[in-house]
Amino acid sequence: MFPSHRPRRLRRTPALRRLVSETTVAPRHLVLPMFVKEGAADPIPITSMPGVVQHTRDTLRKAAVVAVEAGVGGLMLFGVPARRDATGSGALDENGILNVALRELRAELGDSTVLMADLCLDEFTDHGHCGVLDAEGRVDNDATLRSYGEMAVVQAESGAHLVGPSGMMDGQVGVIREALDRAGHSDTGILAYSAKYASAFYGPFREAVESQLTGDRRTYQQDPANFRESMREVELDLSEGADAVMVKPALPYLDVLRAVADRSDVPVFAYQVSGEYAMIEAAVANSWLDRERTILEALTSIRRAGANSVLTYWAVEAARWLAGGAHA
């Protein structure tokens, strides 16, 4: 009466497990989000994200070189300006912190990595919303699109290989594609944040970018309860010319990620957001979890769900573990 099927046979040794492993995570699959703060004299620790900092322009360049040398697939850049206004004009300024940092990274790194830029106004507005507001204080979708088009062109001219519209405005991909093409940047790609949820997991990010947000973003980011809505958003972004699509956050939305991967004919990204990072680091600090195993398991689950690439604040550290085989 012994079992005739014994799946454990293929788990018996590390070599057997390695041979039949279905999902891989490699350094090239990882993208490192980075923050650069205007006027900073030294890197500023982000207290809710241990190990992550707001960089100076100089330390940003050095950290970017380290990431590329570790084999990380790309960098996603966020700017933290010294001044903000109602329209987020600093995002469109070629001498604004984000665009200056893009130019410096492109000069330093050339095409040795994929340089990505967050295309959103929230870091640059004094109200913290992702768009300009109308007379009633609501986010004006179409007025915001005009700013996004201008912002995309400035980012392309500053050296971004991919622009990442994350504001969840209706029609944003189409407007950005038209603006880039009209300005002669037809080779600049669009990484669309297609399924971005109004999530509680963004909390530590607010500190990272010194967000001025009052209220919430539920009128434009997606309801965490909705699934079909994500499929519609992805289809619209693909029809407007997205070169890649994103699901954000990652771990709480693996079902959405799997469905997007099954439907998309372009690469699919997932963002392992600040709250995901913070809760694992907090559990590790309390000796509740093994840090390396937990991080790699989380990344593997995101890849298994269908992500071609994962934005993660652990990108450099994980890349070193993966390259060194320490996870085996």
N, C-alpha and C positions, 0 to 999 in steps of 0.2 A: 504493500500500500504506500510505497514511497512516491513522491511527486515525479511525474514524467517530464515536467517542464521546470527547468532550473535557471532562471535569469541570473542568479548570483554567479554562475560560471564566468560571465563576462565582467564581473566586478572584482575578481579574485586578486589581481595584482595591479600595481600602478600602470604597468605597460599595457595590460588588457583594457583598463579603463580609458587610458589615453587613446588607444587604437579605435575604440568605438564611440568616443565622445562626439556628440551631435552638434554642440554649440561651442564656438570659440570666441574668446575675447583677445584681441591683439592691440598693441599700442595705437595702431593706425585707426582703430575704431573709436578712439577717444578724442574729445574736443575739450579744451580747457577754457572756461569762462574767466575773464580777468577784469579787474576794476582799476581805473586810473583816475586819480584825484587831482584836480587843478590846484596848483600852488603848494602841494604837499612837499615838505622838506625831507620827510622820512616816511617809510611805509607805516600805515595806520592799521593796527589789528582790528578785525571785525569781531567783536566780543561774542556774538551769537554763532559765529562760524569759526571755531578754533583752527588756526593754521592758515586762514585766508586773510588777505590784507587789501586795503586800498593802496595801490602802488603810486609811487612818484613816476614821472616819465622815465627817469633813469633806471629805476629798479624794474619797471615794466619791461624795458628792452632786455635787461639781463635775464629776467625770469622767462621771457619769451624764448630766448636763445636756449636756456636750459630745457624748456619743454620740447623744443624742436629736436635737440640732441637726444632726448629720451624717446623720441619716436612718436610723440603725440601727433594725431592726424590734423589738428587745426586749433585755432584760437578764436574765441568769441570775445569781443571787446565792448566794455561798458564805460561810459564817461561819467564822472562826478564833477559837475561844474562848480565854480565859486559863486556864481550869480545865476538866478533863475528869474523868469518873467512869465506872464500869462500865456504867451504863445510858444514858449520854448525856443526862442530865437537862437540860443547858443548851439542848438543841434544843427542849424543850417549855416552857421558861421564857419568858414573854412579855417579860421584861427581858433575855433572852439576846441576844448580839450580833447574830445573824441576824435576829431578830424586831424588835429596835430599829432596825436598819438598814433593814429593809423598811418600817417605819412612816415613817421619815424620807424614804426615797425616794418613797413614795406621796404624802406631804405635799408634796414638792418637785415631783413630776412629774405627779401626778394620773393621768389616763387618756391622757396624751400618748404613752405607750409601753406595751409589755406587760411587766409586772414578774413575773418568774418566780423561784421559790425552790427550791433543791435540798432535796429531802425525803429525808434519809438521816441515820443516826446516826454515821457513821464519823468525821466531823470532831469529834464531841463525846464519843466514848468513849475511855477510857484504854488500850484494847486495839486500837483502830483498825478494828474490824469494823463492818459496816453494821447490826448488830442486837445485841440483848442475848444473853448467853451462858448456857447451862444449866450444871448442876453439873459436867459433863464438859468444859466449855470449848468446846462447839459452839454455833453460832448457832442460837438457838431461834426458828424461823420464826413461830409463832403468838404468842408473847410479844412479838416485834418488831412484829407487825401492830398490836397494841394501842397501842404507842408511836407508830407511823406515823399512826394515826387521830388521836391527840391532837395530834401535830405538825402535821398538815394543818390542823386547825381553828385552831391558833394562827397559822400562816402566813397563812391566809385572813383572820383578824381583824386581822393586821398589815398587810394590803394587797396580798398576792400576787394577781395575776390568774390565774396558773397555778401549780400545785404540781408538782414534778418528782420523783416517787419513783424513785430510782436504785439501790435496794438489792437488787433482783432477788429479793425474797421472794415465795413463792407466794401468790397471792390479794391482793396489796397494793393493786391498783387498786380491787377491789370493796370492801375494808374502808375505804379512804380515801373513796371515793364515798359510802358509807353514812354515815360520820362527818361529812362535809361537809354532806350533805343534812339529817341529823338536827340539826345545829347552825345551820341556816338559811343555809348558804352554797351553795345549789344553783347559783349562777352562777359559782362558782370552778371553773376547768377543771383537768383532769389531763393533764399531758404525761408519758406513761409511758415510762421507759427500758425498752423491751420487749426489745430484742436488745442486751444489754450483755455484752461478752466479757471474760474474764479475760486482759487484754492486757498485754504488756510496754510498750505505748505510754503507760501512765499514770504512768510513773516521775517526771517533773518535777512532776506534780500533787501527789505525796506531799509534796514540799517546799512547795508553795504553801499547803497546808492543815495543814502540820506534822503529818502523819499519824503515829500511834503504832502502826501496824500491825505485828503479829508474825504470822508464818505467811503464808498467802495466802487468797484469796477464791474458790477453785476449787469449793467446795461450793455456791456460790450464783450466781456469775457463769458465763457460758457457756464451754464448751470452744471455742477458736478453730477446731478442726477441724470443728465441727458447723454444718450449714445447716438441716436439717429442724427442729431444736430451736428455731431462731429463728422459723420460721413458726408453730410451736405456741405459743410465748410471745406473739407478736403476736395471734394469734387469741384466746387467753385474755384478754389485756388489752382487746381490743375488746369481747369479750362481757361484761366486767366494767364497761365504761363509759368507757374511755379516750377523751379528746377529741382526742388526738394521740399518735403513737408515735415512738420514737426508736431509731436505730441508733448504736452507740458501740463502738469508734472508727469513723471515716468511711473514710479512704483504703484501709486494708487490708481493708475489708469492703464494697466497692462492689457486689459480686455480691449480697450479702445485702440491701443497700439497694435495689437494683433490684427484687428479688423482693418485698420488703416494700411498695414503692411500687405494684407491680402488684396486690397483694392488698388493700391497705388502702383503706377508704372514708373515712378521716379523714386530716388532714395528717400528713406524714412529716417528721421532723426528723433531722438527722445531726450528731454532735458531732466536730468536727475537734480532737482531743484534744491534750494538752500535749506528748506525744512527737512528734506530727506537726509541731507548731509548732517544737519545739526542733531537730529535725533539719534543717528548712529554714533556720532562722536560723543554725545552725552551718555549713551548706554555703555560705550567703551570706557569712558572716564570713570564710570561706576563699576567697572570690571564685570559687567553683565554680558558682554559679547566679546568674542575674539575679533580684533579690528580687521586684520588682513582677510581672514576668511569671510567675514560679513560683507566687507566692501566688494570683494570679488564675486561673491554669491549674488549680491544685488545687481552688479553690472552684468553678470551672466544671465540673470532673469530678464533683464531689459533686452539684451541681445536675442535671447530665446523667443521673446514675444514678437520679434520682428524688426528691431531697430538696426539699421545699417551703421549708424554712428550714435554715440551717447555723449551729451554734454555733461561733464562731471567735474566737480572741484577737486576730485582725487586723481585727475588724469595723469599727472606726472608721476605720482607715487605708484599708482596702479600700473603704469607703463613700465616702470622699473621692475616691479614684481613679475610682471608677465614676461618681460625680456629675459629676466634672470631665472625663470622657471621656479621661483620660490613658492608658487601656488600649487605645485604638482603634488 
